[in-house]
Amino acid sequence: MPRRVLHAAGMATLALLSAALLSSCALAPVAEPSAAHSPPAARVTVALAQAPSPAVDHEVPALQSAPQAAPPEQTPHEFDKTAALRTWVEQQRRIYEVAAPLLIKNTELCPRHARQVLGFTAKNMFSYSDAFIDAARSALGLGDELQIMTVLPGSGAEQAGLRKGDALLAVEIEPVPAGPNAESAAAELIGSEMRSRTSLHLVIRRDGQRIAVDVPLTPACAMAIDLGNTAEPIALADGHRVMVTRGMLDFVQSDEELAYVLAREIARNETMTTYRAETRDLIDHLHAIDAGATSGGFPADVLDAARSYASDVDADTAKLALYMLARAGFGIEGFQAFWQHLAMGATDGGSGGRGDTVPAQPPVALRLSALEQAIRDVESKMASGLPLVP
């Protein structure tokens, strides 16, 4: 029985990020809905591409994309591909924009992942599976050429005036690849051109006119930020990637709460001493999960592994996340209460509007006293004007 999966166009974005920030949201772009047999999307999606760094043992997944789960398969009368694709793109955009300040303003706190990035995401209609190509063309206006989808706040791309809808024509003197493999090919091109540069010369087309733009490279924590296609409220990190599920986006009540989730996983990537192959496999599985599971849960063994992972947070990781949040301009006063609520899996129909019961997760393996002390430390430094470093 064929399985639909969302193509990790977002991961392709990240690929660009490490290569040239073209594919990663300074971060790494998230995957979009795509079919299981569609050509792999390059991580070129986010023009946050980053230059290679010898400080990291493993290549950042900014030049590749991992398959992701697709919207549940339904009958032709029930399934609106255009609406599903637009929703997926909007969810990706939200994740990128919330992640942007966390990645751009914390390079001092993520030395293992610090890279230069461009700061935008780019896709063409082939960034999606065969089942979604027509929707990408009609609903998103995409064709063979790579087109900017998101410009990250605070990035060099924003400073240079790049906009959503700009078509990428050339990098330095090289034409930008088009067609089915454009994302991966562009990621490689941008990555090679970024070496030893402080800016990148791009030629774009806007409103029918060719425009030359010099995009300054922006230091950032180069990690791929991905969207997981499951209703379970889970977030994961494997040392290079961060994945936030659709269920977590439904659970959080604000961008600040989404920032709590992203900051913890970004911090976990930085404090991780070894690359977590098991979490990588888990993220890959959530990208390629069976379509029938996307409307509810997923295999029990996968869920158990995800919940076990979610509970395994040490004090150093939580403390680093708090500093990252403060440096990025997010409030931290609700950090502890948010994780307690998620861990309890409680019903919050009256005050929070979260609605029905959220699948329970084990309590975070961190004593409340340690977390409370970390919050006091950050707040004290903020009040005193001291450097926000652990």
Secondary structure, 3 states (H helix, E strand, C coil): CCCEEEECHHHHHHHHHHHCEECECCEECCCECCECCCCCCCHHHEEECCCCCCCCCCCCCECCCCCEECCCCCCCCCCCHHHHHHHHHHHHHHHHHHHHHHHHCCHHHCCCCEEEECCEEEECHHHCCHHHHHHHHHHHCCCCCCEEEEECCCCHHHHCCCCCCCEEEEECCEECCCCCCHHHHHHHHHHHHHCCCCEEEEEEEECCEEEEEEEECEEEECEEEEEECCCCCCEEECCCEEEEEHHHHHHCCCHHHHHHHHHHHHHHHHHCCCCCHHHHHHHHHHHCCCHHHCCCCCCHHHHHHHHHHHHCCCHHHHHHHHHHHHHCCCCCCCHHHHHHHHHHCCCECCCCCCECCCCCCCCCCCCHHHHHHHHHHHHHHHHHCCCCCC
